[in-house]
Amino acid sequence: MTQKERVLEKLRTGEWFSTVNAVNMCILRLGAIIFDLNKEGHKIEARRTYGKTYSEYRLHSQQENKNTK
């Protein structure tokens, strides 16, 4: 399983996924992977966590995607 597949699997849980989570899985370029997944058409939401120096990401659910169209 590639790093991109592993990240996508985690994002599909609907939970926020951070750089810290990625490093714990030995994935060091999460931003690049998120960029690639966005380019492939995945709708990924990003947020900055107050008091933290990293971003967190999650995949929009199908229901959320339908509501935004």
PDB file of N, CA, C and O in Angstrom:
ATOM      1  N   MET A   1       0.858  -1.178   0.000  1.00  0.00           N
ATOM      2  CA  MET A   1       0.000   0.000   0.000  1.00  0.00           C
ATOM      3  C   MET A   1       0.902   1.239   0.000  1.00  0.00           C
ATOM      4  O   MET A   1       1.836   1.340   0.795  1.00  0.00           O
ATOM      5  N   THR A   2       0.607   2.171  -0.900  1.00  0.00           N
ATOM      6  CA  THR A   2       1.414   3.391  -0.987  1.00  0.00           C
ATOM      7  C   THR A   2       1.056   4.355   0.150  1.00  0.00           C
ATOM      8  O   THR A   2       0.042   4.188   0.828  1.00  0.00           O
ATOM      9  N   GLN A   3       1.904   5.355   0.340  1.00  0.00           N
ATOM     10  CA  GLN A   3       1.622   6.365   1.363  1.00  0.00           C
ATOM     11  C   GLN A   3       0.324   7.097   1.033  1.00  0.00           C
ATOM     12  O   GLN A   3      -0.471   7.389   1.926  1.00  0.00           O
ATOM     13  N   LYS A   4       0.110   7.390  -0.243  1.00  0.00           N
ATOM     14  CA  LYS A   4      -1.111   8.090  -0.644  1.00  0.00           C
ATOM     15  C   LYS A   4      -2.344   7.242  -0.324  1.00  0.00           C
ATOM     16  O   LYS A   4      -3.348   7.770   0.156  1.00  0.00           O
ATOM     17  N   GLU A   5      -2.279   5.960  -0.582  1.00  0.00           N
ATOM     18  CA  GLU A   5      -3.398   5.061  -0.264  1.00  0.00           C
ATOM     19  C   GLU A   5      -3.642   4.993   1.240  1.00  0.00           C
ATOM     20  O   GLU A   5      -4.787   4.948   1.691  1.00  0.00           O
ATOM     21  N   ARG A   6      -2.560   4.987   2.008  1.00  0.00           N
ATOM     22  CA  ARG A   6      -2.695   4.946   3.471  1.00  0.00           C
ATOM     23  C   ARG A   6      -3.344   6.224   3.999  1.00  0.00           C
ATOM     24  O   ARG A   6      -4.196   6.169   4.886  1.00  0.00           O
ATOM     25  N   VAL A   7      -2.939   7.378   3.454  1.00  0.00           N
ATOM     26  CA  VAL A   7      -3.528   8.658   3.874  1.00  0.00           C
ATOM     27  C   VAL A   7      -4.999   8.698   3.489  1.00  0.00           C
ATOM     28  O   VAL A   7      -5.838   9.084   4.303  1.00  0.00           O
ATOM     29  N   LEU A   8      -5.326   8.305   2.265  1.00  0.00           N
ATOM     30  CA  LEU A   8      -6.714   8.313   1.815  1.00  0.00           C
ATOM     31  C   LEU A   8      -7.575   7.393   2.680  1.00  0.00           C
ATOM     32  O   LEU A   8      -8.714   7.733   3.003  1.00  0.00           O
ATOM     33  N   GLU A   9      -7.047   6.249   3.050  1.00  0.00           N
ATOM     34  CA  GLU A   9      -7.773   5.326   3.937  1.00  0.00           C
ATOM     35  C   GLU A   9      -8.096   5.999   5.271  1.00  0.00           C
ATOM     36  O   GLU A   9      -9.210   5.873   5.779  1.00  0.00           O
ATOM     37  N   LYS A  10      -7.130   6.708   5.829  1.00  0.00           N
ATOM     38  CA  LYS A  10      -7.363   7.416   7.104  1.00  0.00           C
ATOM     39  C   LYS A  10      -8.360   8.557   6.929  1.00  0.00           C
ATOM     40  O   LYS A  10      -9.220   8.764   7.785  1.00  0.00           O
ATOM     41  N   LEU A  11      -8.252   9.297   5.830  1.00  0.00           N
ATOM     42  CA  LEU A  11      -9.172  10.402   5.586  1.00  0.00           C
ATOM     43  C   LEU A  11     -10.608   9.915   5.418  1.00  0.00           C
ATOM     44  O   LEU A  11     -11.551  10.611   5.794  1.00  0.00           O
ATOM     45  N   ARG A  12     -10.770   8.740   4.861  1.00  0.00           N
ATOM     46  CA  ARG A  12     -12.110   8.193   4.640  1.00  0.00           C
ATOM     47  C   ARG A  12     -12.834   7.857   5.931  1.00  0.00           C
ATOM     48  O   ARG A  12     -14.041   7.615   5.912  1.00  0.00           O
ATOM     49  N   THR A  13     -12.129   7.836   7.046  1.00  0.00           N
ATOM     50  CA  THR A  13     -12.796   7.593   8.331  1.00  0.00           C
ATOM     51  C   THR A  13     -13.629   8.803   8.747  1.00  0.00           C
ATOM     52  O   THR A  13     -14.507   8.687   9.601  1.00  0.00           O
ATOM     53  N   GLY A  14     -13.352   9.983   8.136  1.00  0.00           N
ATOM     54  CA  GLY A  14     -14.080  11.199   8.473  1.00  0.00           C
ATOM     55  C   GLY A  14     -13.485  11.965   9.634  1.00  0.00           C
ATOM     56  O   GLY A  14     -13.952  13.055   9.966  1.00  0.00           O
ATOM     57  N   GLU A  15     -12.467  11.415  10.250  1.00  0.00           N
ATOM     58  CA  GLU A  15     -11.799  12.084  11.373  1.00  0.00           C
ATOM     59  C   GLU A  15     -10.722  13.022  10.844  1.00  0.00           C
ATOM     60  O   GLU A  15     -10.226  12.847   9.731  1.00  0.00           O
ATOM     61  N   TRP A  16     -10.365  14.014  11.647  1.00  0.00           N
ATOM     62  CA  TRP A  16      -9.289  14.928  11.285  1.00  0.00           C
ATOM     63  C   TRP A  16      -7.968  14.168  11.324  1.00  0.00           C
ATOM     64  O   TRP A  16      -7.731  13.371  12.232  1.00  0.00           O
ATOM     65  N   PHE A  17      -7.109  14.417  10.338  1.00  0.00           N
ATOM     66  CA  PHE A  17      -5.825  13.742  10.196  1.00  0.00           C
ATOM     67  C   PHE A  17      -4.754  14.817  10.088  1.00  0.00           C
ATOM     68  O   PHE A  17      -4.842  15.698   9.233  1.00  0.00           O
ATOM     69  N   SER A  18      -3.753  14.753  10.941  1.00  0.00           N
ATOM     70  CA  SER A  18      -2.745  15.811  11.010  1.00  0.00           C
ATOM     71  C   SER A  18      -1.366  15.312  10.596  1.00  0.00           C
ATOM     72  O   SER A  18      -1.140  14.118  10.404  1.00  0.00           O
ATOM     73  N   THR A  19      -0.467  16.258  10.468  1.00  0.00           N
ATOM     74  CA  THR A  19       0.926  15.935  10.182  1.00  0.00           C
ATOM     75  C   THR A  19       1.492  15.040  11.275  1.00  0.00           C
ATOM     76  O   THR A  19       2.281  14.138  10.993  1.00  0.00           O
ATOM     77  N   VAL A  20       1.099  15.282  12.510  1.00  0.00           N
ATOM     78  CA  VAL A  20       1.569  14.457  13.630  1.00  0.00           C
ATOM     79  C   VAL A  20       1.125  13.008  13.421  1.00  0.00           C
ATOM     80  O   VAL A  20       1.916  12.084  13.610  1.00  0.00           O
ATOM     81  N   ASN A  21      -0.142  12.806  13.031  1.00  0.00           N
ATOM     82  CA  ASN A  21      -0.625  11.454  12.749  1.00  0.00           C
ATOM     83  C   ASN A  21       0.190  10.827  11.621  1.00  0.00           C
ATOM     84  O   ASN A  21       0.559   9.654  11.687  1.00  0.00           O
ATOM     85  N   ALA A  22       0.467  11.620  10.584  1.00  0.00           N
ATOM     86  CA  ALA A  22       1.215  11.110   9.436  1.00  0.00           C
ATOM     87  C   ALA A  22       2.632  10.698   9.832  1.00  0.00           C
ATOM     88  O   ALA A  22       3.114   9.642   9.421  1.00  0.00           O
ATOM     89  N   VAL A  23       3.293  11.527  10.625  1.00  0.00           N
ATOM     90  CA  VAL A  23       4.658  11.198  11.064  1.00  0.00           C
ATOM     91  C   VAL A  23       4.658   9.907  11.871  1.00  0.00           C
ATOM     92  O   VAL A  23       5.580   9.101  11.748  1.00  0.00           O
ATOM     93  N   ASN A  24       3.645   9.706  12.685  1.00  0.00           N
ATOM     94  CA  ASN A  24       3.541   8.463  13.454  1.00  0.00           C
ATOM     95  C   ASN A  24       3.386   7.252  12.545  1.00  0.00           C
ATOM     96  O   ASN A  24       3.657   6.125  12.959  1.00  0.00           O
ATOM     97  N   MET A  25       2.949   7.478  11.301  1.00  0.00           N
ATOM     98  CA  MET A  25       2.818   6.404  10.313  1.00  0.00           C
ATOM     99  C   MET A  25       3.998   6.404   9.337  1.00  0.00           C
ATOM    100  O   MET A  25       3.958   5.728   8.310  1.00  0.00           O
ATOM    101  N   CYS A  26       5.057   7.172   9.666  1.00  0.00           N
ATOM    102  CA  CYS A  26       6.271   7.297   8.839  1.00  0.00           C
ATOM    103  C   CYS A  26       5.979   7.927   7.478  1.00  0.00           C
ATOM    104  O   CYS A  26       6.603   7.578   6.477  1.00  0.00           O
ATOM    105  N   ILE A  27       5.025   8.858   7.452  1.00  0.00           N
ATOM    106  CA  ILE A  27       4.705   9.624   6.248  1.00  0.00           C
ATOM    107  C   ILE A  27       5.148  11.059   6.522  1.00  0.00           C
ATOM    108  O   ILE A  27       4.596  11.731   7.393  1.00  0.00           O
ATOM    109  N   LEU A  28       6.143  11.521   5.776  1.00  0.00           N
ATOM    110  CA  LEU A  28       6.758  12.806   6.090  1.00  0.00           C
ATOM    111  C   LEU A  28       6.325  13.954   5.187  1.00  0.00           C
ATOM    112  O   LEU A  28       6.601  15.107   5.516  1.00  0.00           O
ATOM    113  N   ARG A  29       5.665  13.694   4.073  1.00  0.00           N
ATOM    114  CA  ARG A  29       5.280  14.765   3.149  1.00  0.00           C
ATOM    115  C   ARG A  29       3.763  14.782   2.971  1.00  0.00           C
ATOM    116  O   ARG A  29       3.256  14.637   1.859  1.00  0.00           O
ATOM    117  N   LEU A  30       3.048  14.960   4.075  1.00  0.00           N
ATOM    118  CA  LEU A  30       1.589  14.934   4.037  1.00  0.00           C
ATOM    119  C   LEU A  30       1.038  16.031   3.138  1.00  0.00           C
ATOM    120  O   LEU A  30       0.087  15.785   2.396  1.00  0.00           O
ATOM    121  N   GLY A  31       1.596  17.220   3.181  1.00  0.00           N
ATOM    122  CA  GLY A  31       1.112  18.317   2.344  1.00  0.00           C
ATOM    123  C   GLY A  31       1.150  17.969   0.866  1.00  0.00           C
ATOM    124  O   GLY A  31       0.219  18.292   0.129  1.00  0.00           O
ATOM    125  N   ALA A  32       2.213  17.316   0.426  1.00  0.00           N
ATOM    126  CA  ALA A  32       2.337  16.911  -0.975  1.00  0.00           C
ATOM    127  C   ALA A  32       1.302  15.854  -1.337  1.00  0.00           C
ATOM    128  O   ALA A  32       0.744  15.872  -2.434  1.00  0.00           O
ATOM    129  N   ILE A  33       1.052  14.944  -0.419  1.00  0.00           N
ATOM    130  CA  ILE A  33       0.057  13.896  -0.658  1.00  0.00           C
ATOM    131  C   ILE A  33      -1.340  14.507  -0.716  1.00  0.00           C
ATOM    132  O   ILE A  33      -2.142  14.134  -1.572  1.00  0.00           O
ATOM    133  N   ILE A  34      -1.636  15.435   0.178  1.00  0.00           N
ATOM    134  CA  ILE A  34      -2.934  16.120   0.170  1.00  0.00           C
ATOM    135  C   ILE A  34      -3.106  16.880  -1.143  1.00  0.00           C
ATOM    136  O   ILE A  34      -4.184  16.856  -1.738  1.00  0.00           O
ATOM    137  N   PHE A  35      -2.058  17.548  -1.593  1.00  0.00           N
ATOM    138  CA  PHE A  35      -2.091  18.269  -2.869  1.00  0.00           C
ATOM    139  C   PHE A  35      -2.448  17.321  -4.012  1.00  0.00           C
ATOM    140  O   PHE A  35      -3.308  17.627  -4.838  1.00  0.00           O
ATOM    141  N   ASP A  36      -1.779  16.167  -4.050  1.00  0.00           N
ATOM    142  CA  ASP A  36      -2.039  15.188  -5.106  1.00  0.00           C
ATOM    143  C   ASP A  36      -3.471  14.652  -5.043  1.00  0.00           C
ATOM    144  O   ASP A  36      -4.120  14.494  -6.077  1.00  0.00           O
ATOM    145  N   LEU A  37      -3.962  14.373  -3.839  1.00  0.00           N
ATOM    146  CA  LEU A  37      -5.320  13.866  -3.684  1.00  0.00           C
ATOM    147  C   LEU A  37      -6.342  14.910  -4.125  1.00  0.00           C
ATOM    148  O   LEU A  37      -7.343  14.569  -4.754  1.00  0.00           O
ATOM    149  N   ASN A  38      -6.099  16.174  -3.800  1.00  0.00           N
ATOM    150  CA  ASN A  38      -6.980  17.252  -4.262  1.00  0.00           C
ATOM    151  C   ASN A  38      -6.978  17.327  -5.784  1.00  0.00           C
ATOM    152  O   ASN A  38      -8.026  17.496  -6.407  1.00  0.00           O
ATOM    153  N   LYS A  39      -5.810  17.202  -6.371  1.00  0.00           N
ATOM    154  CA  LYS A  39      -5.668  17.263  -7.821  1.00  0.00           C
ATOM    155  C   LYS A  39      -6.416  16.109  -8.500  1.00  0.00           C
ATOM    156  O   LYS A  39      -6.905  16.252  -9.621  1.00  0.00           O
ATOM    157  N   GLU A  40      -6.497  14.980  -7.817  1.00  0.00           N
ATOM    158  CA  GLU A  40      -7.217  13.812  -8.337  1.00  0.00           C
ATOM    159  C   GLU A  40      -8.731  13.942  -8.162  1.00  0.00           C
ATOM    160  O   GLU A  40      -9.484  13.082  -8.618  1.00  0.00           O
ATOM    161  N   GLY A  41      -9.179  15.017  -7.503  1.00  0.00           N
ATOM    162  CA  GLY A  41     -10.610  15.252  -7.374  1.00  0.00           C
ATOM    163  C   GLY A  41     -11.207  14.966  -6.004  1.00  0.00           C
ATOM    164  O   GLY A  41     -12.413  15.122  -5.815  1.00  0.00           O
ATOM    165  N   HIS A  42     -10.391  14.552  -5.052  1.00  0.00           N
ATOM    166  CA  HIS A  42     -10.896  14.331  -3.693  1.00  0.00           C
ATOM    167  C   HIS A  42     -11.123  15.682  -3.023  1.00  0.00           C
ATOM    168  O   HIS A  42     -10.290  16.582  -3.130  1.00  0.00           O
ATOM    169  N   LYS A  43     -12.235  15.821  -2.344  1.00  0.00           N
ATOM    170  CA  LYS A  43     -12.574  17.075  -1.660  1.00  0.00           C
ATOM    171  C   LYS A  43     -12.066  16.991  -0.229  1.00  0.00           C
ATOM    172  O   LYS A  43     -12.672  16.342   0.623  1.00  0.00           O
ATOM    173  N   ILE A  44     -10.951  17.653   0.020  1.00  0.00           N
ATOM    174  CA  ILE A  44     -10.309  17.583   1.333  1.00  0.00           C
ATOM    175  C   ILE A  44     -10.367  18.950   1.996  1.00  0.00           C
ATOM    176  O   ILE A  44      -9.975  19.961   1.413  1.00  0.00           O
ATOM    177  N   GLU A  45     -10.859  18.958   3.211  1.00  0.00           N
ATOM    178  CA  GLU A  45     -10.965  20.182   4.008  1.00  0.00           C
ATOM    179  C   GLU A  45      -9.725  20.298   4.887  1.00  0.00           C
ATOM    180  O   GLU A  45      -9.261  19.310   5.455  1.00  0.00           O
ATOM    181  N   ALA A  46      -9.196  21.511   4.992  1.00  0.00           N
ATOM    182  CA  ALA A  46      -8.027  21.758   5.845  1.00  0.00           C
ATOM    183  C   ALA A  46      -8.389  22.784   6.906  1.00  0.00           C
ATOM    184  O   ALA A  46      -9.203  23.678   6.672  1.00  0.00           O
ATOM    185  N   ARG A  47      -7.780  22.645   8.065  1.00  0.00           N
ATOM    186  CA  ARG A  47      -7.969  23.646   9.115  1.00  0.00           C
ATOM    187  C   ARG A  47      -6.682  23.776   9.915  1.00  0.00           C
ATOM    188  O   ARG A  47      -5.917  22.823  10.068  1.00  0.00           O
ATOM    189  N   ARG A  48      -6.472  24.968  10.413  1.00  0.00           N
ATOM    190  CA  ARG A  48      -5.378  25.230  11.348  1.00  0.00           C
ATOM    191  C   ARG A  48      -5.939  25.055  12.738  1.00  0.00           C
ATOM    192  O   ARG A  48      -7.009  25.579  13.047  1.00  0.00           O
ATOM    193  N   THR A  49      -5.252  24.344  13.558  1.00  0.00           N
ATOM    194  CA  THR A  49      -5.701  24.124  14.925  1.00  0.00           C
ATOM    195  C   THR A  49      -5.127  25.210  15.817  1.00  0.00           C
ATOM    196  O   THR A  49      -3.921  25.455  15.809  1.00  0.00           O
ATOM    197  N   TYR A  50      -5.989  25.861  16.585  1.00  0.00           N
ATOM    198  CA  TYR A  50      -5.568  26.934  17.477  1.00  0.00           C
ATOM    199  C   TYR A  50      -4.468  26.434  18.411  1.00  0.00           C
ATOM    200  O   TYR A  50      -4.615  25.395  19.054  1.00  0.00           O
ATOM    201  N   GLY A  51      -3.378  27.171  18.479  1.00  0.00           N
ATOM    202  CA  GLY A  51      -2.280  26.831  19.370  1.00  0.00           C
ATOM    203  C   GLY A  51      -1.324  25.788  18.809  1.00  0.00           C
ATOM    204  O   GLY A  51      -0.373  25.393  19.483  1.00  0.00           O
ATOM    205  N   LYS A  52      -1.566  25.339  17.583  1.00  0.00           N
ATOM    206  CA  LYS A  52      -0.699  24.332  16.956  1.00  0.00           C
ATOM    207  C   LYS A  52      -0.017  24.955  15.742  1.00  0.00           C
ATOM    208  O   LYS A  52      -0.473  25.967  15.210  1.00  0.00           O
ATOM    209  N   THR A  53       1.064  24.346  15.317  1.00  0.00           N
ATOM    210  CA  THR A  53       1.800  24.870  14.170  1.00  0.00           C
ATOM    211  C   THR A  53       1.609  24.008  12.925  1.00  0.00           C
ATOM    212  O   THR A  53       2.380  24.122  11.973  1.00  0.00           O
ATOM    213  N   TYR A  54       0.602  23.154  12.922  1.00  0.00           N
ATOM    214  CA  TYR A  54       0.370  22.279  11.780  1.00  0.00           C
ATOM    215  C   TYR A  54      -1.114  22.286  11.415  1.00  0.00           C
ATOM    216  O   TYR A  54      -1.963  22.709  12.199  1.00  0.00           O
ATOM    217  N   SER A  55      -1.397  21.816  10.228  1.00  0.00           N
ATOM    218  CA  SER A  55      -2.773  21.734   9.759  1.00  0.00           C
ATOM    219  C   SER A  55      -3.328  20.336   9.980  1.00  0.00           C
ATOM    220  O   SER A  55      -2.593  19.366  10.167  1.00  0.00           O
ATOM    221  N   GLU A  56      -4.654  20.273   9.951  1.00  0.00           N
ATOM    222  CA  GLU A  56      -5.355  18.994  10.004  1.00  0.00           C
ATOM    223  C   GLU A  56      -6.248  18.908   8.774  1.00  0.00           C
ATOM    224  O   GLU A  56      -6.716  19.924   8.262  1.00  0.00           O
ATOM    225  N   TYR A  57      -6.476  17.709   8.316  1.00  0.00           N
ATOM    226  CA  TYR A  57      -7.235  17.492   7.093  1.00  0.00           C
ATOM    227  C   TYR A  57      -8.298  16.429   7.323  1.00  0.00           C
ATOM    228  O   TYR A  57      -8.149  15.543   8.165  1.00  0.00           O
ATOM    229  N   ARG A  58      -9.383  16.542   6.547  1.00  0.00           N
ATOM    230  CA  ARG A  58     -10.370  15.482   6.521  1.00  0.00           C
ATOM    231  C   ARG A  58     -11.055  15.492   5.165  1.00  0.00           C
ATOM    232  O   ARG A  58     -11.104  16.513   4.479  1.00  0.00           O
ATOM    233  N   LEU A  59     -11.573  14.351   4.803  1.00  0.00           N
ATOM    234  CA  LEU A  59     -12.263  14.196   3.538  1.00  0.00           C
ATOM    235  C   LEU A  59     -13.713  14.567   3.743  1.00  0.00           C
ATOM    236  O   LEU A  59     -14.353  14.111   4.691  1.00  0.00           O
ATOM    237  N   HIS A  60     -14.237  15.401   2.845  1.00  0.00           N
ATOM    238  CA  HIS A  60     -15.665  15.734   2.925  1.00  0.00           C
ATOM    239  C   HIS A  60     -16.468  14.470   2.676  1.00  0.00           C
ATOM    240  O   HIS A  60     -16.120  13.672   1.806  1.00  0.00           O
ATOM    241  N   SER A  61     -17.531  14.285   3.429  1.00  0.00           N
ATOM    242  CA  SER A  61     -18.407  13.138   3.187  1.00  0.00           C
ATOM    243  C   SER A  61     -19.207  13.387   1.925  1.00  0.00           C
ATOM    244  O   SER A  61     -19.316  14.529   1.480  1.00  0.00           O
ATOM    245  N   GLN A  62     -19.766  12.343   1.342  1.00  0.00           N
ATOM    246  CA  GLN A  62     -20.584  12.479   0.143  1.00  0.00           C
ATOM    247  C   GLN A  62     -21.763  13.402   0.401  1.00  0.00           C
ATOM    248  O   GLN A  62     -22.118  14.199  -0.467  1.00  0.00           O
ATOM    249  N   GLN A  63     -22.372  13.312   1.562  1.00  0.00           N
ATOM    250  CA  GLN A  63     -23.526  14.152   1.899  1.00  0.00           C
ATOM    251  C   GLN A  63     -23.119  15.615   1.916  1.00  0.00           C
ATOM    252  O   GLN A  63     -23.849  16.455   1.388  1.00  0.00           O
ATOM    253  N   GLU A  64     -21.978  15.946   2.505  1.00  0.00           N
ATOM    254  CA  GLU A  64     -21.519  17.318   2.548  1.00  0.00           C
ATOM    255  C   GLU A  64     -21.254  17.825   1.138  1.00  0.00           C
ATOM    256  O   GLU A  64     -21.562  18.976   0.832  1.00  0.00           O
ATOM    257  N   ASN A  65     -20.680  16.974   0.262  1.00  0.00           N
ATOM    258  CA  ASN A  65     -20.409  17.368  -1.118  1.00  0.00           C
ATOM    259  C   ASN A  65     -21.697  17.675  -1.864  1.00  0.00           C
ATOM    260  O   ASN A  65     -21.733  18.624  -2.647  1.00  0.00           O
ATOM    261  N   LYS A  66     -22.753  16.906  -1.647  1.00  0.00           N
ATOM    262  CA  LYS A  66     -24.023  17.133  -2.310  1.00  0.00           C
ATOM    263  C   LYS A  66     -24.653  18.449  -1.863  1.00  0.00           C
ATOM    264  O   LYS A  66     -25.276  19.145  -2.665  1.00  0.00           O
ATOM    265  N   ASN A  67     -24.491  18.791  -0.579  1.00  0.00           N
ATOM    266  CA  ASN A  67     -25.084  20.013  -0.046  1.00  0.00           C
ATOM    267  C   ASN A  67     -24.381  21.261  -0.556  1.00  0.00           C
ATOM    268  O   ASN A  67     -24.982  22.336  -0.557  1.00  0.00           O
ATOM    269  N   THR A  68     -23.138  21.158  -0.987  1.00  0.00           N
ATOM    270  CA  THR A  68     -22.399  22.324  -1.417  1.00  0.00           C
ATOM    271  C   THR A  68     -22.550  22.609  -2.908  1.00  0.00           C
ATOM    272  O   THR A  68     -22.067  23.638  -3.382  1.00  0.00           O
ATOM    273  N   LYS A  69     -23.200  21.737  -3.651  1.00  0.00           N
ATOM    274  CA  LYS A  69     -23.371  21.925  -5.105  1.00  0.00           C
ATOM    275  C   LYS A  69     -24.526  22.824  -5.416  1.00  0.00           C
ATOM    276  O   LYS A  69     -24.807  23.086  -6.585  1.00  0.00           O
TER     277      LYS A  69
END
